[in-house]
């Protein structure tokens, strides 16, 4: 069976190949944001704040799926490039099984302890009931989302990015429809938002399991065999993505605590809206990097150095140009973006608008950082990838949140991520320059 990642790529064919993954992740971000819009408009900003309090738990499970997907993709793609298709299928099956079992364990633990976890994450008496209601439903079914997230990358590795795209489009449409039914028509409040999201998980995750049950493509399920080396390499290769999600969980927690202290629930609602906007735009970067990663893995495994160099230069150019476009567009769209979530006469609107115009500067730097981390994952260099992600999403952000407000007040919180992204660019460029001769991409 021919795998699309083995072909020779030009600029146009690379964009065409990665576009489904970009659209897929942007669509996932969009329907996640729709939850926030419905809750903010029909339940209230207190419920929106509660969703952000619970979000660190969701981040952990998203991180599990992304870690196993990207880490496993590097291994599977490299084995395909080496012509070891049977080993690739065996690894594919094992990684999927491991993701389901691990997801179940984490989901059950979070469900059992959702109340104390919500209190630990910063919920007060007003937010706690919303957190428990929303978190209970989400945690009960989040294993399905782990599967959905896993296959967002593995569909690309299998050379079928369009199938992943259509599944996620179906999941997004399902989420939006059921959000409307449960929240607006049935008046189920924040519980309705959770059930709407769960419907998207089912549509996006379950059909993928059936698709790979038969040999329809180069990858399909075979009898699972335990291989500790494969799992260890998968975890190491994808560790940067897990670091990213874990760090996002911690920094979201720190953002919530800082906002609750300085501006109360309105501040938490404001940071939630801004983080939604960041989620949307960075999803495009993540989509491009994830779409290109299996191609890098294949050509690295196949020792196709000329193609590896062309791919790297093309990707770098795309990232740099899109970063400028993304920043300009997001800055110009500040007012209409915020008006979707909250009315102009509210205190939340004023806080969000002020912060958003400071926050959007991070889009000038985020793209290259996301690409660099994903690139080293694709080359099976999980250590460098994890280091870039850990510094970017945790060390520099947490440090900025803890230090900048002492000197700049509330503006210090809004500057935390732009400052972290700007410093991370220096780290990313350093590692790209340091490893260029070893991997021969420059």
matplotlib code that plots the C-alpha trace (Angstrom):
import matplotlib.pyplot as plt

x = [0.0, 1.3, 1.6, 1.2, 4.0, 6.5, 6.0, 8.2, 6.7, 6.6, 5.4, 1.9, 1.7, 3.0, 0.3, -2.3, -1.2, -1.1, -4.2, -6.6, -4.8, -4.8, -8.5, -9.1, -7.3, -8.8, -12.2, -11.6, -10.6, -13.7, -16.2, -14.4, -14.8, -18.5, -19.0, -17.7, -19.9, -23.1, -22.2, -21.2, -24.3, -27.0, -25.6, -23.4, -19.8, -19.7, -20.2, -17.6, -15.1, -15.9, -15.1, -11.7, -11.2, -11.7, -9.7, -6.3, -7.8, -9.0, -5.5, -3.9, -6.1, -5.6, -1.9, -2.0, -3.6, -1.3, 1.8, 1.0, -0.1, 2.9, 5.4, 4.0, 3.8, 7.5, 8.2, 5.6, 6.6, 10.2, 9.5, 7.4, 10.3, 12.6, 10.2, 9.2, 5.4, 4.7, 6.6, 4.8, 1.4, 2.3, 3.5, 0.3, -1.9, 0.1, 0.1, -3.7, -4.4, -2.1, -3.8, -7.3, -6.2, -4.2, -7.0, -9.6, -7.5, -6.9, -10.5, -11.9, -9.5, -10.5, -14.2, -13.9, -12.0, -13.6, -14.8, -11.5, -9.7, -12.0, -11.3, -7.6, -7.7, -9.2, -13.0, -14.8, -18.3, -20.0, -17.9, -17.7, -21.2, -20.6, -17.2, -18.5, -21.4, -19.3, -16.3, -18.2, -19.7, -16.5, -14.3, -16.7, -16.3, -12.9, -11.2, -13.1, -11.5, -8.0, -8.7, -10.0, -6.9, -4.6, -6.0, -5.8, -2.1, -2.2, -4.6, -1.9, 0.8, -1.5, -1.6, -5.3, -5.5, -8.8, -10.6, -9.4, -10.6, -14.1, -14.5, -13.5, -15.9, -18.7, -17.6, -17.7, -21.1, -22.5, -21.1, -22.6, -26.0, -26.2, -24.9, -27.9, -30.3, -29.1, -28.3, -30.8, -33.8, -33.6, -32.1, -29.6, -27.0, -23.4, -24.3, -25.7, -22.4, -20.6, -23.0, -22.7, -18.9, -19.2, -21.3, -18.4, -16.0, -18.1, -18.5, -14.8, -13.3, -15.4, -15.5, -11.7, -11.5, -13.7, -11.9, -8.5, -10.0, -9.6, -6.6, -8.0, -4.7, -1.0, -1.8, -4.4, -4.9, -3.1, -2.9, -1.4, 2.0, 3.5, 6.8, 8.2, 10.8, 8.1, 6.1, 9.2, 10.3, 6.7, 6.5, 10.0, 9.4, 6.0, 7.0, 7.3, 3.6, 2.7, 4.9, 3.1, -0.4, 0.8, 2.4, -0.8, -2.7, -0.4, -0.2, -4.0, -4.2, -1.8, -3.7, -6.9, -5.5, -3.9, -7.1, -9.3, -7.0, -6.8, -10.2, -12.4, -14.7, -14.8, -11.0, -11.2, -13.9, -11.7, -8.6, -10.8, -12.0, -8.4, -7.1, -9.9, -8.6, -5.0, -6.3, -7.8, -4.8, -2.2, -4.3, -3.4, 0.3, -0.2, -2.1, 0.6, 3.4, 1.5, 0.6, 4.3, 5.8, 5.1, 6.7, 9.8, 9.9, 9.5, 12.2, 14.5, 14.0, 14.5, 17.6, 16.2, 18.4, 17.6, 13.9, 14.4, 16.2, 13.5, 10.8, 12.5, 13.1, 9.5, 8.0, 10.2, 9.0, 5.4, 5.6, 7.3, 4.9, 1.8, 3.0, 2.8, -0.5, -2.0, -0.8, -2.3, -5.6, -6.1, -5.3, -7.8, -10.5, -10.2, -13.5, -15.7, -14.1, -14.8, -18.3, -19.2, -18.6, -19.9, -21.8, -19.8, -21.5, -20.1, -17.1, -15.8, -15.8, -13.7, -11.2, -10.9, -10.5, -7.7, -5.8, -6.4, -4.5, -1.5, -1.8, -2.0, 1.7, 2.5, 1.4, 4.5, 6.6, 4.5, 4.6, 8.3, 8.4, 5.6, 7.2, 10.6, 9.3, 7.2, 10.2, 12.5, 9.7, 9.5, 13.2, 12.8, 14.7, 12.3, 14.8, 15.3, 11.6, 10.6, 13.1, 11.7, 8.1, 8.9, 10.7, 8.0, 4.8, 5.9, 9.2, 8.9, 5.2, 5.0, 8.0, 6.3, 3.0, 4.7, 7.1, 5.7, 2.5, 4.6, 6.0, 3.2, 0.1, -2.7, -0.7, 2.0, -0.5, -1.4, 2.2, 3.2, 2.6, 4.0, 7.2, 7.5, 7.1, 9.6, 12.3, 11.5, 12.3, 15.9, 16.0, 14.4, 16.8, 19.7, 18.7, 17.9, 21.3, 23.1, 21.6, 21.6, 24.7, 23.6, 20.3, 21.3, 18.2, 20.3]
y = [0.0, 3.4, 6.0, 9.7, 10.7, 9.0, 11.3, 14.2, 17.4, 20.9, 24.0, 23.7, 19.9, 20.4, 23.0, 20.8, 17.8, 19.6, 21.7, 18.9, 18.7, 22.5, 22.7, 19.7, 21.3, 24.7, 23.1, 21.3, 24.6, 26.3, 23.9, 23.9, 27.7, 27.3, 25.6, 28.8, 31.0, 29.1, 29.0, 32.6, 33.8, 31.4, 30.3, 33.2, 34.2, 32.5, 29.2, 30.2, 30.8, 27.4, 25.7, 27.3, 26.2, 22.5, 23.0, 21.9, 18.4, 18.3, 19.5, 16.5, 14.1, 16.1, 15.9, 12.1, 11.8, 14.3, 12.7, 9.2, 10.4, 12.6, 10.3, 7.2, 8.9, 9.5, 5.8, 4.5, 7.0, 6.1, 2.4, 2.9, 4.9, 2.0, -0.4, -2.2, -2.1, -5.1, -3.5, -0.2, -1.9, -3.7, -0.4, 1.4, -1.3, -1.2, 2.6, 2.7, 0.1, 1.8, 5.1, 3.6, 1.9, 4.8, 7.2, 5.1, 5.1, 8.9, 9.6, 7.4, 9.0, 12.5, 11.6, 10.2, 13.2, 15.9, 17.9, 18.2, 18.7, 21.6, 23.2, 22.7, 24.3, 27.5, 27.1, 29.2, 28.6, 30.2, 28.3, 24.8, 23.5, 24.4, 22.8, 19.6, 19.3, 20.1, 18.1, 14.9, 14.5, 15.4, 13.1, 10.2, 10.2, 11.8, 8.5, 8.8, 12.2, 10.7, 8.3, 11.1, 13.2, 10.2, 9.6, 13.3, 12.6, 8.9, 9.5, 11.7, 9.0, 6.5, 8.9, 9.6, 13.2, 13.9, 11.1, 12.6, 16.0, 14.8, 12.9, 16.1, 18.2, 15.7, 15.9, 19.7, 19.9, 17.4, 19.4, 22.6, 21.1, 19.3, 22.4, 24.3, 21.5, 20.9, 24.5, 26.6, 24.3, 22.0, 24.6, 22.1, 24.8, 23.9, 20.2, 20.6, 22.0, 19.0, 16.6, 18.5, 18.1, 14.4, 13.9, 15.4, 12.9, 10.0, 11.1, 12.0, 9.0, 5.9, 5.6, 5.7, 2.5, 0.8, 2.2, 0.8, -2.6, -3.7, -3.3, -0.3, 1.6, 0.9, 1.0, -1.2, -3.1, -6.4, -8.6, -6.4, -7.4, -5.7, -4.0, -1.8, -0.3, 1.0, 2.5, 4.1, 5.6, 6.8, 8.5, 10.0, 11.2, 12.7, 14.0, 17.6, 17.5, 16.1, 18.7, 21.4, 20.2, 19.7, 23.1, 24.6, 23.0, 24.6, 28.0, 28.1, 27.3, 30.2, 32.5, 31.7, 32.2, 35.6, 36.8, 35.7, 37.7, 40.8, 41.0, 38.1, 36.0, 38.7, 38.4, 34.6, 35.0, 37.5, 35.3, 32.4, 34.4, 35.4, 31.9, 30.7, 33.1, 31.9, 28.3, 29.0, 30.7, 28.3, 25.4, 26.4, 26.3, 22.9, 21.6, 22.6, 21.2, 17.9, 17.5, 18.0, 15.9, 12.4, 13.6, 14.6, 11.3, 9.3, 11.1, 11.0, 7.2, 6.9, 9.1, 11.4, 14.4, 16.6, 16.3, 16.9, 20.1, 21.3, 20.5, 22.4, 25.5, 25.5, 25.0, 27.8, 30.2, 29.3, 29.7, 33.1, 34.6, 33.2, 34.5, 38.1, 37.5, 35.8, 38.7, 41.4, 39.6, 38.8, 42.4, 43.8, 41.3, 42.0, 43.8, 41.4, 38.4, 39.6, 40.7, 37.1, 36.1, 39.1, 42.3, 45.6, 47.1, 44.4, 44.7, 41.4, 43.0, 46.0, 43.8, 41.4, 44.1, 45.8, 42.5, 41.1, 43.9, 43.2, 39.4, 39.1, 40.0, 36.4, 35.3, 36.8, 34.3, 31.2, 29.7, 29.1, 27.7, 25.2, 24.1, 23.7, 21.4, 19.3, 19.1, 17.6, 15.2, 14.1, 13.4, 11.3, 13.8, 14.0, 15.5, 18.7, 18.9, 18.5, 21.1, 23.7, 22.9, 22.9, 26.3, 27.8, 26.6, 26.3, 27.9, 31.2, 31.5, 30.6, 32.9, 35.7, 35.2, 35.2, 38.1, 40.6, 41.5, 42.7, 45.4, 46.0, 44.9, 43.4, 44.2, 41.8, 39.0, 39.9, 40.1, 36.7, 34.6, 37.2, 37.5, 33.7, 33.2, 35.9, 34.4, 30.9, 31.9, 32.4, 28.9, 27.4, 29.1, 28.0, 24.3, 24.5, 25.9, 23.5, 20.4, 21.4, 19.4, 16.3, 15.9, 17.7, 19.8, 22.9]
z = [0.0, -0.9, 1.8, 0.9, 3.3, 1.0, -2.0, -3.0, -1.7, -3.2, -1.4, -2.8, -2.2, 1.4, 2.1, 0.5, 2.6, 5.9, 5.3, 6.5, 9.8, 10.2, 9.5, 11.8, 14.8, 14.1, 13.9, 17.2, 18.7, 17.2, 18.6, 22.0, 21.9, 21.0, 24.4, 26.0, 23.8, 24.7, 28.4, 28.5, 26.7, 28.1, 31.5, 32.6, 33.1, 36.5, 34.7, 32.1, 34.9, 36.3, 33.0, 33.1, 36.7, 35.5, 32.3, 33.8, 34.3, 30.7, 29.6, 31.2, 29.2, 26.0, 26.6, 27.0, 23.5, 21.9, 23.5, 22.4, 19.0, 18.2, 20.0, 18.3, 15.0, 15.0, 15.7, 13.2, 10.5, 10.8, 10.6, 7.5, 6.0, 6.8, 5.1, 8.3, 7.8, 10.1, 13.0, 12.3, 12.6, 15.8, 17.3, 16.1, 17.8, 21.1, 21.3, 20.7, 23.4, 25.9, 25.2, 26.0, 29.2, 30.6, 29.6, 31.5, 34.7, 34.7, 33.9, 36.7, 39.2, 38.2, 38.3, 41.8, 43.2, 41.1, 44.2, 46.0, 42.7, 41.9, 45.3, 44.8, 41.4, 42.9, 42.9, 45.6, 47.0, 43.9, 41.3, 43.0, 42.1, 38.4, 38.5, 40.0, 37.5, 34.4, 35.5, 36.5, 33.0, 31.2, 33.2, 32.9, 29.1, 28.5, 27.5, 24.2, 23.6, 24.3, 21.4, 19.2, 19.9, 19.3, 15.8, 14.8, 14.3, 13.4, 10.5, 9.0, 9.6, 7.8, 4.8, 5.3, 6.8, 5.0, 7.0, 10.2, 9.0, 8.2, 11.5, 13.4, 11.3, 12.2, 15.8, 15.8, 14.1, 16.6, 19.5, 18.3, 17.6, 21.0, 22.8, 21.3, 22.2, 25.7, 26.8, 24.9, 24.2, 27.3, 29.6, 31.1, 31.9, 32.3, 32.3, 28.8, 27.7, 29.0, 27.2, 24.0, 24.2, 24.9, 21.8, 19.8, 21.4, 20.4, 16.8, 16.4, 18.3, 18.0, 14.1, 14.0, 16.0, 13.5, 10.5, 11.6, 12.5, 8.9, 6.4, 4.6, 4.6, 5.4, 9.1, 10.8, 14.0, 14.5, 17.6, 20.3, 21.7, 24.7, 23.9, 26.7, 24.4, 22.0, 24.8, 26.4, 23.1, 22.4, 25.8, 25.4, 21.8, 22.8, 26.2, 24.9, 24.0, 27.4, 29.0, 27.0, 28.1, 31.7, 31.7, 30.3, 33.1, 35.7, 34.0, 33.6, 37.4, 38.1, 35.8, 37.6, 41.0, 40.0, 38.4, 41.3, 43.6, 41.5, 39.7, 41.0, 38.8, 36.1, 35.7, 35.4, 32.8, 30.9, 30.9, 29.8, 26.7, 25.9, 26.2, 23.9, 21.3, 21.8, 21.5, 18.1, 16.6, 18.0, 16.8, 13.2, 14.1, 15.8, 12.9, 10.4, 12.6, 13.3, 9.6, 8.5, 11.3, 9.9, 6.6, 8.4, 10.3, 7.1, 5.2, 8.2, 8.4, 4.7, 4.8, 2.1, 3.1, 0.0, 0.7, 4.4, 3.6, 1.2, 3.7, 6.5, 4.5, 3.2, 6.7, 8.1, 5.5, 6.0, 9.8, 9.6, 7.1, 8.8, 12.2, 11.0, 9.3, 12.4, 14.7, 12.4, 11.9, 15.6, 16.6, 14.2, 15.3, 19.0, 19.4, 17.3, 19.0, 22.5, 21.6, 20.7, 24.4, 26.4, 25.9, 25.6, 28.7, 31.1, 33.3, 31.8, 28.3, 29.5, 31.2, 28.3, 25.6, 27.6, 28.1, 24.6, 22.9, 25.0, 24.8, 21.0, 20.6, 21.5, 18.0, 16.5, 18.3, 19.1, 15.6, 15.4, 18.9, 18.2, 15.0, 16.5, 19.3, 16.9, 14.4, 17.0, 18.0, 14.4, 14.4, 17.5, 19.6, 22.5, 24.9, 22.9, 22.0, 25.7, 26.7, 24.3, 25.4, 29.1, 29.0, 26.7, 28.4, 32.0, 33.2, 31.3, 31.6, 35.3, 36.0, 34.2, 36.0, 39.4, 38.7, 36.2, 38.2, 41.0, 38.8, 36.2, 38.1, 35.9, 32.8, 34.0, 33.8, 30.2, 29.3, 30.7, 27.6, 25.1, 27.2, 27.5, 23.7, 22.9, 25.1, 23.9, 20.3, 21.4, 22.8, 19.7, 17.3, 19.4, 19.2, 15.5, 14.8, 17.1, 15.6, 11.9, 11.0, 12.9, 11.2, 7.9, 7.6, 6.8]

ax = plt.figure().add_subplot(projection="3d")
ax.plot(x, y, z, "-o")
ax.set_aspect("equal")
plt.show()
